[in-house]
């Protein structure tokens, strides 16, 4: 078995992409349709900030060709809690939020039909003032995953490195939910920690190349070109993706602008290293 690898970026609406990636003069409303001519998937970042309207999701579906897959993050009200910079432990995965926000978000994303990709619970780093220990987090996560609507694919991103262990992967596997493999400046590269822990918990896997926001923004905020050479790390990713694709039906790989400065070029470089055409 060799699974598909779908390559894309985190969001599609960067103004700095007009010229380097989008045709000159491309308007925001035209970007998604143009984007879908180059890649087979995209991750919607906008859903992290608010549940999109039915009209918005219908517009996405209309802009996307058959076979294209749009993944999306759960709103921050579910995974972060509140609007402040610090997570609110009384709100994260609370019963009220799960009852109110989760069905509303999943229902509207369902309007994408077969174009709906994995829905991602992207958790921030939690210190002990939010969750005293990993077990407290896993207890809430288990309750959340148990109640998720069926018929969708889900993935979980954890940014506490010490919590990426057998307890977490066993819980995710019990629910058929994927573990997001994420590269962040303060976390161990997934190619390293996955040597001692099987990262696969579902019939697909989900990879996010995020990088170091501060380092990139010190060099550019236009995101129109590569400003940091990430070739050594991308080579690690390429080896990892090739191995994972032998074991699952599909691998999703997304590059953020903050990884190297220009998401489209980063993900194309990764596809080249794997030996594929995005």
Buried (B, 14 or more C-beta within 10 A) or exposed (E): EEBBBBBBBBBBBBEBBBEBBBEEEBEEEEBBBBBBEBBBBBBBBEBBEEBBEEEBBBBBBEBBEEEBBBBBBBBBBBBBBEEEEEBBBEBBBBEEBBEEBBEEBBEBBBBBEEBBBBBBBBBBBBEEEBBEEBEBBBEBBBEBBEEBBEEEBBBBBBBBEEBBBEEBBEBBBEBEBBBBBBBBEEBEBBBEBBEEEEBBBBEBBBBBBBBBBEBBBEEBEBBBEBBBEBEEBBBBBBEBBBEBBEBBEBBBBBBBBBBBBBBBBBBBBBBEBBEBEB
